[in-house]
Amino acid sequence: MTALPASLATTPRLDRWINIAPQGTVHLSPGKVEIGQGLLTALAQILAEELDISVSRIQLRPATTGVSPNEGVTSGSLSIRDCGMSVRAVGAEVRTLFLAEAAKRLGVEPDTLVIDDGTIRGAGNLTTSYWELANSVSLAVDATGKAAPKTAAHRRLSGSGIARLDGPGRVFGTRPYLHDITLADMHHGAVVRPPQPGAKLIDVAPVDLGSAVLVRDGSFLGLVCSSAAELRTAVARLAKAAHWTAGHELPDPHGLAAWMKAQPAEHEVVAERGVTDAGHPSHRRIEHHFLKSYLAHGSIAPSVAIATWHGDDLKVMSHTQGIYNLRDDLALVFGLSTERVTVEHAEGAGCYGHNGADDVALDAALLARAMKGTPVRVQWSRADELSQAPMGAAMAIRVAADLDETGAIIRWEHEIWGNGHVARPGRAPSPALLAGYDLAAPFPLLVAKDPALAAGGGGAQRNAVPLYDFPNWRIEKNRLTVMPLRTSSMRSLGAFGNVFAIESMMDEIARATGTDPLDLRLRYLADDRARDVISKAGAMAAWGRRPAEGRGIGLGFARYKNTAGYCAVVAEVDVSLDPRVEKLWIAVDVGEAINPDGVINQIEGGAIQAVSWTLKEDVRFSRQDVESKSWETYPILGFSEVPEVEVALVSRPDDPPLGAGEAAHGPTAAAIGNAIASALGIRVTSLPLTRDTILQAMEA
């Protein structure tokens, strides 16, 4: 007997995961959700593999509270490791149950039977099938851990790049996003937000709102209308009629790092190794201070939700990453038992962490409460999406390295200042939803926290502990206990800033000691898998060649969370005008790759997003409010700026899957920064790496 995978251990009943129908289909109901990463295709591959059926027979059900397994939040590059391996174990258990029943009916031993697309065959003409036995085999039993999944040598689907099941529907528009769903008698709602963080509603002047229904609860102010066009007019009038108090002052954006270091904070020694004041005396110290700006999720389609009240029961359709977490917080807001709240997942157009999906669900539920029995749809504006959703936390990072007289690294220090990276719903006794802070009986605004390293890889401290084999290190974190801008989870959390800082320092040490940057990394890495991806990326890019005039080549590496996928990136950057990434060469090791094409897509997408973060993205704010509320004021990478990306997978089918979705972000940023430094001889330590920050570094 083997231990059950994490998600299956939480929900061991087989029929909560799959159902086999006599009509020849298999229904799969995972608790993880599709947010564009291709998860559902990989899960179908895994289940089809274990049941020996065609992928086309599998029908995936939307994740829904009370029906689907509770798998928490789809995040952290954990979906294949937790959900996928649970589906694999479920498939093995179900296959074993059906083979046992078939053997009994056919009068043979189970190990003499074979399965071909659901048909179970024995010697001679003995046959039955899953579909014939569907009503005879009960799946209302718990997984035992006794059924062994197939070994790598016996898998035929895992490791093959089958086309995404949702691809045709997305291309031809037959697979609707939540944004496209229309329900009978559906009304439209919108919320008028405070003009400044912390502002409170004083009153609303008399105003003609047409047929729109006004909803007010404290400082929560909104409208419901049968017509979306009429709603837009009414909302504009209501916004002018609302009077607010002043809010709280935001930091000076030009002194953000100094501001963070001066705020009250919880100090923590994250990790220590060796004795920092012992051993060889320092011959040379290299120290740099890095800054990562606030980042917006920038989802291409704004957040949306549809809510309906039936008596005291609430149903919400949402593109949330955590259906059960959102359900729990909605129940807290309305004082309901969780059984009275249903959250059904419907796919949205991109999600990179804790964006506005959960917040807009509460908006819709509050407005729908005034329209009992009527579905109310709320879609945020672009301005709301960029300024009201939780942001990726800004980070100030100090990294110092002491070298001995031979140039060897003998001590390493890494210290972080900034807000926490996690304020998701469903994790506290108080809800973490935006409108909850504006109600007449408001809930407190919770300051974002960080999980421990051992509990999911940390938050601000994620990837701050170097994978390199330094004899002494000390990693410290200062989590701010004030939060002027609401922060929460964004793809890769603190790893993006930490890897950028660590890998920038490695290149600075290489330059100071006259060492090749690739060779320096290999010198301090004992992990062969880490060494392999670095060497592979270097070979792909013909490392050591001299780039064209006005260009630089740089390297970045990390193992995400120090426990997940390995990724090395080489970037070639043109610095003749604004920095422009021309090409990325990426080598990645994610253990078993269920769908290699899907893994490559995830690495490509993550790397391109990291290029955008590194070169362009920066939440702009004044002392009063966020000012980057449009694509003009919050620019992202355009199609004409997307670099060529070449990805190579290091195949390890016998090793456990490690996850790919967030592996490329930090290494890509570091590779770009190192390429710019190589081209210009200047270390730029403030993200994003724009012409302005480069000029500032030159003048420093």
ROMIDREN-486241 format. One record per atom (N, C-alpha, C): x, y, z. Coordinates in steps of 0.1 Angstrom, whole numbers, plus 5000, padded with zeros to 4 digits. Atoms other than C-alpha are relative to their C-alpha. Layout:
! residues N
XYZ
...
***
This chain:
! residues 700
500849885000
500050005000
500950125000
499249875001
501350354991
499150115005
500749894995
500350685006
499250074989
500849935011
497550864987
500550144998
499649865003
498451184969
499150105008
500649914990
497451494989
498650034997
501549975002
494151584972
499249885002
500850124998
492951224972
499949965014
500150034986
493851185008
498950095007
501149914995
491551485015
498649964996
501350045005
488751354994
500249864994
499750135005
489250974991
498949934992
501150065007
485750884977
500250004985
499750015014
486250764942
498950074992
501049945008
482850884930
499950155001
499949855000
483651244940
500950044988
499049975011
486351224912
499449964987
500450045013
484951014884
498749925001
501250085001
481750844872
500149944986
500050075013
481550584844
498649974996
501450015004
478350604824
499949884990
500250115009
476850304805
500050044986
500049955014
476650524774
501450014994
498750015006
480450494770
500850125003
499249884996
481750814787
500449995014
499549994986
483750884818
500050155004
500149864995
482951204838
501150025010
498949974990
485951354856
499650145006
500349884992
485351614883
501150045009
498949964991
488551764896
499750125008
500249884992
488752034922
500950114996
499249905006
491452224904
499350054988
500849945011
490352464877
500950044988
499249955012
491452564842
500050155000
499849855001
492852914841
501050034989
499249985012
494552884807
501349924999
498750085000
497352644817
500049874993
500150135007
496052344798
499949885010
500150114990
495352144830
499049904996
501050095002
492251984819
500449894989
499550105010
493951824788
500949905007
499050094994
496751684810
499249905009
500850094991
494151544835
499349894992
500750105008
492251374807
501049904995
498950095004
495551224794
500349905011
499650084988
496351094829
498949895002
501150094997
492950934834
499849904989
500150095011
492750794799
501149895000
498950094999
496150634805
499749895009
500250104990
495150454836
498849914997
501250095003
491750334823
500149934987
499950055013
493050244789
498850034991
501149965008
490450444771
500550124991
499749885008
490450714744
499850135008
500249874993
490851074757
498750054996
501349955004
487751154737
498849955008
501150054992
485650954760
499850085013
500149944987
486351174790
499350144999
500749874999
484051464798
500350065014
499649934988
485151714823
498950095005
501049924994
482751874847
500650125007
499549884993
483152234860
500149975015
499950014986
484452244895
498950085007
501149944992
481552314919
500049965014
500050034986
481352334956
498949905004
500950104996
479652044973
499949884991
499950115010
480251824942
501449954998
498650035003
483851844933
500949985012
499150004989
486751754956
500550145004
499449874996
488052034977
501550004999
498550005003
491552094963
500650135003
499449884997
492052434977
500050104988
499849905010
493452694953
500849944989
499250035011
494752634918
501150104999
498949904999
498152794923
501349925003
498750064995
501852734930
500649894992
499450115009
502552504900
499849865007
500250134993
500952224921
498949924994
501250075004
498052114900
500349864995
499750145005
499751814883
500549925012
499450084989
501651714914
498949955010
501150044991
498451714936
498849944994
501250055006
495451684914
500349894990
499650105010
497151504885
500349865006
499650124994
498651244907
498849935008
501250054994
495351204925
499149934990
500850065011
493551144892
500749874996
499350135004
496250884883
499749895010
500350104990
495650704916
498649964999
501450035001
491950724912
499849904988
500150095011
492250574877
500549865002
499550134997
494350294889
499049925009
501050064991
491850214917
498849954992
501250035008
488850224893
500349884990
499650115010
490650004867
500149875008
499850134992
491449744895
498649955003
501450044997
487749744906
499349934989
500750065012
486449684871
500649874995
499450125004
488949424863
499649885009
500450104990
488049234895
498549954997
501450045003
484349244885
499949934987
500050075013
485049144849
500549865002
499550134998
487148854861
499049915006
501150084994
484348734883
499049954990
501050045010
481848744855
500549914989
499450085011
484148584829
500649875005
499550124994
485448324853
501549984997
498650005003
489148414848
500750085011
499249924991
491948574868
500150154994
499949865005
492148964866
501350024992
498849975007
495748954854
500149944986
500050065014
494748754823
499250094991
500849915008
492549044811
500850124995
499449885005
493449334789
498950104996
501149905003
491549664782
500450074988
499849935013
491249824748
498850104999
501049895001
489350164749
498749965007
501150034991
487150044777
499449864998
500450145002
486549694763
501049915007
499150094992
487849424786
500049864994
499950125008
489049114768
500849895008
499350124994
490048764780
500449914988
499750105010
491248454762
498849964992
501150045008
489148344733
499250124996
500949905004
486148554727
499350075013
500549954987
485548654764
500150164999
499949865000
484649024765
498950065009
501049914994
482849284786
500650144999
499549865002
483449654791
499750085013
500349914989
483449934816
498550044999
501449955002
480050044801
499049895004
500950114995
478449694807
500049995015
499850024986
479749684842
499750135008
500149874993
479050054851
499049995011
501050004989
475949974871
500249895010
499750114990
477549674889
501250045009
498849964992
480749844902
499750135007
500249874992
480150094930
501350075002
498949914998
482550384931
499850085013
500349934987
481050504964
500849935011
499050064990
484150364982
501250095000
498849934999
487350514994
501249944993
498850055006
490650484976
500849935011
499350084990
492850224993
501550025000
498549995001
496350304980
500649874996
499550135004
496649934970
500249984985
499950015014
496249984933
501150084994
498849935005
499450064916
499850064986
500049945014
499450314887
501049944991
499150055009
501250224856
501450065002
498649955000
505050254855
500250084987
499749925011
506650494831
500249924987
499750085012
507650214808
498749954993
501350055005
503950114804
499050114996
500949895004
502450454797
500250034985
500049975014
501450534762
499650154997
500549875002
499850874766
500850115007
499249914993
501951044792
501350034993
498849975008
504751224775
499850034985
500449975013
502851274743
499350144999
500649865001
501851624731
498750004992
501349995006
498251574723
499450145000
500549865001
496351884712
499150035012
500849964989
494552074739
498549984996
501450035002
490951964743
499250124998
500849875000
489752324747
500550094988
499549915010
491752454717
499050044989
501049965010
489052434690
498950105005
501049924994
486452584713
500450155002
499549864998
488652884721
500250074986
499749945013
489652944685
498750044993
501249975008
486152924670
498850065009
501049934992
484253074700
498949925005
501150084996
482152774708
500249955015
499850034986
483652734743
500050135007
500149864995
482353034761
500750035013
499549954987
484153224788
498850055008
501049954991
482153334818
499550144995
500449875006
482153684801
498949994990
500950025011
480053534773
498749945004
501150074996
477453354793
498850095003
501249924998
473853494793
499049915006
501150074993
471153364817
498750074998
501349945002
467453414814
499750115010
500449884991
466253754828
501350055007
498849954993
469853834837
500150154999
499849854999
470454194849
501550035001
498649954999
473654394850
500250095011
499749914988
475254554880
501450064998
498749934999
478154794887
500150065013
499749944987
479854934917
500750134998
499349875000
480955294923
501049995011
499050014990
484255274941
500450135006
499549874995
485755534965
501150054991
499049945008
487955774947
501550005005
498750014993
490855714971
500049895010
500050114990
491955414992
499650055014
500449974986
490255435026
498950115001
501149905000
487655695016
498749945004
501350054995
484155665031
498950084993
501149935006
480855755015
499250095010
500749914992
479256065030
498550004997
501450005004
476056095010
500050004984
500250005014
474556074975
499050114997
500949895004
472956384959
498949944992
501150055008
469556344943
500549994985
499550025013
470156214908
499049904993
500950085008
468056064880
500849874995
499450135004
469055694876
499249924991
500850075008
466355594853
499349885007
500650114994
465055244859
501049925009
499050084992
468255134877
499750005015
500350024985
467955004913
501350045007
498949954991
470255184938
500249905011
499750094989
471954954963
501150075008
499049944991
473855104993
500049925013
499850064987
475254935023
501350065006
498849934995
477555175042
500650084989
499349945011
480155285017
500049924987
500250085012
479255014993
498950054992
500949925008
477455184964
499949934986
500150065013
476055014933
498750014994
501249995008
473354984907
499749874993
500550125008
471354704890
499150054990
500849955011
469754754856
499849884991
500250115010
468154524830
500750024987
499349975012
470054704803
501550045003
498649974997
473854714802
500350154995
499849875005
473755034781
499450115009
500649904991
471355214805
500950005013
499250014988
473555094834
501250094999
498849915001
476655274820
499650155002
500449864998
474755604819
499750035014
500449984986
473355564854
501250005009
498850014992
476755464868
500850135000
499349875002
478355784854
499350115008
500749904992
475655994870
500149985015
499950034986
475855814903
501450045005
498649964996
479655864904
500150145003
500049864998
479156234901
499250055012
500949964989
476456244928
500549965013
499550064988
478456054954
501150095006
499049924993
480456254980
500749915011
499150094992
483356094999
500950085009
499049944991
485656165028
501449984993
498750025005
489356185021
500549865005
499550134997
491255855022
501450015007
498749994994
494655765035
501150034989
499049965009
497855895020
500949884996
499250105005
499955664998
501550045002
498549964999
503855655000
500450084988
499449925011
505955884979
500649894990
499550115009
506555664948
501450024996
498649985004
509955814942
500949965012
499250044989
511155704976
499549875006
500750124995
509455364978
500949915008
499150094993
512455154989
500350055014
499849944987
513255395017
498850005009
501250004993
509655415027
499849865006
500350144995
509355035030
501049975012
499050034990
512555015051
499750075013
500349924989
511155275075
498749965007
501350044995
507755105082
500149895011
500150114990
506754885112
499949874992
499950135007
507454525102
500349895010
499750124992
507654175116
501349954994
498750055004
511354065114
500149855002
499850154999
512153705107
501349964994
498950075006
515353515101
499549884993
500650115008
514253285073
500849885000
499150125001
517253065071
501450055004
498649974997
520853055084
500849874997
499150115003
523752835074
501450045005
498749974995
527152825091
500050115010
499949894991
528453095113
500650124992
499749905010
528553425094
501350085004
498849924996
531553575114
501249915002
498950104998
533753265113
500649974987
499350045012
536153125088
500950104995
499149915006
538253315064
499550145001
500449865000
538253695067
499650044986
500449955012
536553885040
501150084993
499149925008
538854015013
499350114992
500749905008
536154194993
498549985003
501550004999
532454274998
499350064988
500949955011
529954314970
498650015005
501349984995
526654464979
499150084990
500949925009
523654584959
498650005007
501449984995
520154704968
499150004987
500950025011
517354594945
498650055003
501449964998
513754724940
499149944989
501150055009
510754544925
498850095002
501249924999
507754764918
498849925003
501350074999
504154684925
499649964985
500550055013
502654484896
498549985001
501550035001
499054464884
499949874992
500250135007
497654134871
499950024985
500249975014
496654294839
499449904991
500850105008
494254024828
499450074988
500549935012
493254094793
498550025000
501449974998
489554054801
499750035015
500249964986
488354224833
499249895007
500750104992
486954014862
498550024999
501550005002
483253914860
499549895009
500750104992
480753714881
498550014997
501550005000
477053614880
499549945013
500650044987
475153584913
498549994999
501550014999
471653464920
499649955014
500650044987
469753444953
498749934998
501350075000
467053184957
499649985015
500349994986
465553264990
501250045008
498849974992
468453245015
501249924994
498950085006
470553034991
500750084989
499349925010
473253204970
500849904991
499250075010
474753064938
500850114992
499149915008
477753234921
500849924990
499150055011
479453164888
501250095000
498849924999
483053274890
501249934994
498850065005
486453224874
501150015011
499150004988
488053214909
501049884998
499150114999
491052994915
499749915011
500350084988
489552854947
498550005003
501450004999
485852764946
499649995015
500450014986
485752654982
500450115009
499549884993
487852944995
499050114998
501049895003
485453194978
498749975007
501250034993
482453004992
500150035014
499949984986
483753025027
499950155004
500149854997
484253405025
498750064997
501449955003
480853465009
499149965012
500850044989
479353265037
500250095012
499749914989
481153485063
499350144998
500649875002
479953805047
498550005002
501450004999
476353705046
499449935012
500450084988
476253505078
499349884997
500750125004
475253185061
500949885003
499350125000
476252825065
500649984986
499350025013
478652715038
499149924990
500950085008
475952465026
499050084992
501049925007
473752755015
500750084989
499349935010
476452894992
500649904990
499450085011
477352734958
500850094991
499249945010
480252844937
500449914989
499750085012
480552704902
501050074992
499049945008
483652764883
499650014985
500149985014
483452904848
501250074995
498649965005
486552974827
499950154997
499849865004
487753334824
501250014990
499049985011
490253484800
501450045006
498749984995
493453464820
500050035015
499949974985
494453464857
501449975004
498650024996
497853514872
500250015015
499949994986
497153484909
498750055005
501249954993
494653654933
499750134993
500549885007
493153904908
498650045005
501349954995
489754064910
498849904999
501150105002
487753734903
499249985013
500750024987
486853684940
499350135004
500649874996
486154054947
498750034992
501249975008
483754084918
498849915003
501150104996
481853774930
499250065012
500749944989
481053954963
499250124995
500749895005
480054264943
498749954994
501250065006
477554054923
499149955010
500950054989
476253884954
499350115007
500649884993
475654214972
498950064992
501049935009
473754364942
498949904998
501150095003
471854044935
499149985012
500850014988
470554044971
498850094999
501149915002
468354334961
499149964989
500850055012
466954134931
499849855002
500150154997
466053794947
499349934988
500550085011
465553534921
500550044986
499549955013
467253734893
501549995000
498550005001
470753664881
500550144997
499449875002
472953974883
501549984996
498750015006
476053994862
500850135003
499149884998
478954234872
501349984993
498750015006
481954294851
500750135003
499249894996
484654524863
500450084987
499449925010
485954814842
501549974999
498650015000
489454824830
500750075011
499449924989
490255094855
499949925013
500150084988
488854874883
501049895000
499150125001
490854574871
501550045003
498649964998
494154764871
500350075013
499749934988
493654964903
499449955013
500750054988
491254774926
500449865004
499650144997
492454414923
501250005009
498750014993
495154304947
501250004991
498849995009
498654374934
501149915005
498850074996
501854194934
500950105008
499349914990
503854334964
501350064994
498649945002
506754574959
500949945010
499050064992
509954444973
501350085000
498649944999
513254614985
500849885005
499250124997
516054354986
501550055001
498549974999
519654394999
500749864999
499250125000
522154124989
501450045001
498649984998
525754115000
500749875000
499250125001
528453864993
501550045004
498649994996
531953835010
500849904993
499150095007
534753694990
501449995007
498650014994
538153565002
501050044990
499049955009
541453644986
500149924987
500050075012
540953374960
498850034991
501349975008
537553514949
498949905004
501150094996
535553234966
499050075009
501049944992
532253324981
500049935014
500050064986
532453275019
498950045008
501149964992
529453465032
499050064990
501149955008
526053555017
498950065009
501149944992
523353795031
498950044990
501249975008
519853845017
498950055009
501049954992
517354075033
498950074992
501149965008
513854165021
499150095009
501049924993
511354445030
498850014990
501249985009
507754465017
498849935007
501250064996
504254355022
500049854998
500150145002
503253995024
499449984986
500550035014
502153814992
498749915000
501250095000
499053615004
498950075008
501249964993
495653755013
498849954993
501150065007
493453514995
498849975009
501250034993
489853435005
500249865007
500250134994
489053145028
501149965009
498850044991
492253155050
500050085013
500049934987
491153375079
498650015005
501349994994
488253425103
499250124994
500749895006
487453745084
500249994985
499950015015
486753765046
501050104995
499049925007
489353905023
499550044986
500649955012
487054054997
499850155000
499949855000
487154414986
498850075006
501249934996
483554514991
499749985015
500250034986
483554365026
500550125009
499549894992
485654665038
499250125000
500849885001
483054915027
498649995005
501350024995
479954765043
499750095012
500449934988
477954945070
500649945013
499350084989
479354675094
501249944993
498950045009
482754655077
500849895007
499050094995
485154375080
501450074999
498649945000
488854465087
500749974987
499150035012
491254505058
501249925006
498950094995
493654215065
501350034992
498749985006
497354295059
500549864995
499550125006
498854035036
501149945008
498950074993
500953765051
500749914991
499250105008
503453505039
499949875007
499950134994
503253135044
501449965003
498650054997
506252955058
500649934988
499450075011
508752805035
499649864999
500450145000
507752465046
498549984997
501550025003
504052535039
499750074986
500249955013
504152595002
501050084993
498949935007
507452764995
500150145004
499949864996
506853095013
499450104991
500649895008
505753435000
501150094996
498949915003
508253725001
501349935000
498750074998
510953475011
500249894989
499950115010
510253234981
501250024992
498850015008
513453144964
501150105006
498949914994
515453384988
501249925005
498950084996
517453095001
500749944988
499350045012
520153024975
500149854999
499750155002
520352684959
501449984999
498550015001
524052754955
500649955014
499450064989
526352574979
501050105006
499149904993
527752874999
500249955014
499850064987
529352785032
499250085011
500749924989
527553065052
499050094993
501049905005
524353255046
499050035011
501049964991
521753445064
498950074992
501249945008
518253525049
499150065010
500949934991
516053785066
498950064993
501249945007
512653915059
499350105010
500749904993
510754225071
498650024994
501349995006
507054195065
499350125006
500649884995
505354525067
498649975006
501350014993
502354555091
499150114996
500949905006
500954845072
499949974985
500250045014
499554805036
499250114993
500649895006
498855125017
499349964987
500750055012
498054934985
499849855003
500350144996
496354594988
500849904991
499250095007
498654314979
499649865003
500350144998
498153944975
500849924989
499250105008
499353644954
500050044985
499849985015
500753714919
501049904996
499250115005
502453454898
501450005004
498750024995
505653334914
500350075013
499949944987
505153554945
501450075001
498749934998
508553674960
501149944991
498950065008
510553444937
500550094989
499749925011
510453694909
501150105004
499149904996
512253964928
501349945006
498850074994
514553724948
500949944990
499150065010
515853534918
500750114992
499349895007
516453864899
501250055009
498949954992
518553984929
501149905001
498950104998
520453664935
500849984987
499350025013
521253604898
500850124995
499249885003
522253964893
501350005008
498850014992
524653924922
501049904995
499050105005
526153614907
500850054989
499349945011
526953804876
501050105004
499149904995
528454084896
501349945006
498950074995
530653834914
500949954989
499350065012
531653674881
500950124994
499349885005
532654024868
501250045009
499049954991
534554114899
501249905001
498950104998
536553784899
500549964986
499550045013
537053754861
499649864997
500450145002
535053434860
498850004990
501150015009
532653324833
498749985008
501250014992
529053364847
499449865001
500550135000
528053014836
500949915009
499150084992
531152854851
499950035015
500149964985
530653044884
498849925006
501250074995
527152894888
500349855001
499750144999
528352544880
500949975012
499050024989
531152584906
499349985013
500650004987
528652634934
498749925000
501250085000
525952384924
500449855001
499750154999
526052024936
498849924994
501250075005
522551944922
500249974985
499750035014
523151764889
498950044991
501149955009
519651854876
500150154997
499849855001
520452224882
501150024990
498949985009
523752184864
499649964986
500450045013
522152004835
499250114992
500849905007
519652284827
500850124997
499149895003
522252554829
500949974989
499150045012
524652364806
499249994988
500950025011
521752284783
499750144994
500349865005
520652654780
501250064994
498849955005
524252754775
500349954986
499850075013
524652504747
499150054989
501049965010
521452614730
500350144995
499749875004
522552974730
501450034995
498649995004
526152904720
500750095009
499549924989
527253054753
501550034997
498749965002
530553244750
500350074987
499849925013
530053394716
499950155003
500149854999
530353764711
498850054993
501249955007
527053934704
500350114991
499949895009
526454194678
500150135008
499949874993
527154564686
498750045005
501349954994
524554704709
499249905006
500750114994
523554374723
500849935011
499450074989
524254174754
499349865002
500650134997
523753814765
500249975015
500050024986
522853714800
499449875004
500550134995
522053404820
499350025014
500750014988
519553334848
499549865003
500350144996
518753024868
499350005013
500550024987
516552904896
499349864999
500950114998
514752594909
498850065007
501249934994
511252734916
499749945014
500350044986
510652724954
501149915006
499050104996
513852514956
499549865001
500650144999
511552214954
499349964987
500850025012
509852244920
500950004987
499450015013
510852284883
501350085000
498749935003
514452374873
499950074987
500149935013
514752644847
501350094999
498949915003
517752824831
499650074987
500349925011
517353104807
501250084995
499049915006
519753284783
499250104992
500749905007
518553614770
501050084991
499249905008
519953824741
499150134999
500749884999
518954184745
500750114992
499649895008
519254484722
499950135009
500049884991
520154804742
500350134992
499749885008
520655044713
499050115002
501049904997
517355224721
499449965014
500650064988
514855104747
500449855000
499650145000
515854754759
499049914994
500950095007
514354484737
500649865000
499550145000
514654114742
499849944986
500150055013
515453954709
499749855000
500350154999
515553584719
500349955014
499850074987
515353364749
500249854996
499750145001
516853014751
499749945014
500550054987
515252814779
500249855001
499950144996
516152474794
499249975013
500950024988
513652324819
499949855003
500250134995
513352014839
498950005010
501150004991
509951954854
499649855004
500350144997
510251584861
499249944988
500950055011
507651384842
499250114994
500849905007
506051604816
498849924994
501250085004
502451464811
499850044985
500249955014
502051684779
501150094997
498949925003
505351814767
499750134993
500449885007
503752064744
499350105010
500649914990
501652194773
501150065009
498949954992
504852234794
500750114993
499349905008
506552424766
499150134999
500949885000
503452654763
500150075013
500049934987
503552724800
501350085002
498749934998
507252804800
500150124990
500049895009
506953024769
499150115005
500949904995
503953204784
500650075012
499449954988
505653254817
501250094997
498849925003
508853384801
499650134993
500449875007
507053634778
499350095010
500549914990
505053764808
501150065009
498949954992
508353794827
500750114992
499449895008
509754004798
499250135002
500949884998
506754234802
500250065013
499849954987
507154264839
501450075001
498649964998
510954314836
500250134992
499749885009
510854584808
499050115001
501149905002
507554764812
499150025012
501249994991
505154694841
500450075013
499849924987
504954934871
498750075003
501349934996
501855034890
500450155004
499749864997
501955414890
499050065010
500949944990
500455604920
500550135005
499749874994
500355944935
499949985015
500250014986
500056024972
498549985003
501450024998
496255994967
499449874995
500750115006
495455714944
500949934990
499350075011
496655454918
499650084987
500249925012
497055634885
500149924987
499950085012
497755354861
498749914999
501350065001
494155264852
499649964986
500350035014
494455194815
501349944994
498850055007
496755024790
501050114996
499049895003
498255364782
500850035012
499349974988
499255424818
500649885007
499450134996
500055054825
500349924988
499750075012
501754934794
500549865002
499550145000
502354564788
500749974986
499350045012
504454384762
499049994988
500850015012
502954424727
500449884991
499750115009
502854154700
501350024992
498849975008
505554334680
501349995008
498850004991
507854314711
500349865005
499850144995
507553944718
501249944994
498750065005
510953774715
499749864995
500050155004
511653444698
500449925013
499850084988
511553174725
500349864995
499750145003
513252834722
500149935013
500150074987
512452584749
500549854998
499650145000
514152244755
499749945013
500350074988
512851994780
501049905003
499250114996
515151774799
499149895005
501050114998
513151444798
500449925012
499950084988
512751264831
498749935003
501450064999
509651044827
499949915013
500150084988
510550834858
500050085013
500049924988
510651124881
498750075002
501349934998
507651294898
499950134993
500249875007
506151594880
500250115010
499649894991
507351924895
499350134997
500849875002
505152194879
500850094991
499249925009
506052444852
499550154999
500649885002
503752744854
500750135004
499349884994
505952974875
501549994999
498550035000
509452834868
500850104993
499249925009
510553074841
500150155004
500149864997
509653414857
501350065005
498849944994
512653484879
501249984991
498850015009
515353334856
499950094988
500149915011
513953534827
500450145003
499749864995
514153864846
501550015002
498649994998
517653784857
500849994988
499250015012
518853684823
500050134992
500149875006
517554014809
500950105007
499249914993
519154214836
501549984998
498650035002
522454034832
500550034985
499749965014
522354084794
500250154999
499949865000
521854454799
501350045006
498849974994
524754464823
501249974992
498950045009
526954274799
500250104989
499949915011
526154514771
500550145004
499849864996
526454844790
501150015011
499149994989
528754754819
499450075012
500749934990
526154904842
499049905006
501050084993
524154714869
498850085003
501249934997
520554824869
499249915010
500550084988
518954714902
498550035002
501449964998
515454874899
499149954988
500950055010
512654694880
498850105000
499650065012
511354754855
501250074994
498849955006
514454794834
499750084987
500349915011
513555094813
501250094996
499049905003
515555364796
500350095011
499849914989
514955584826
500849935011
499250074989
516255324852
501449984995
498650025005
519255254830
500850145001
499349874999
520055634828
500350035015
499849984986
519555654866
501249925005
498850084996
522055374871
501350054995
498849955006
524555534848
500450135008
499749874993
524255864868
500449975014
499850034985
524555694902
501549995003
***
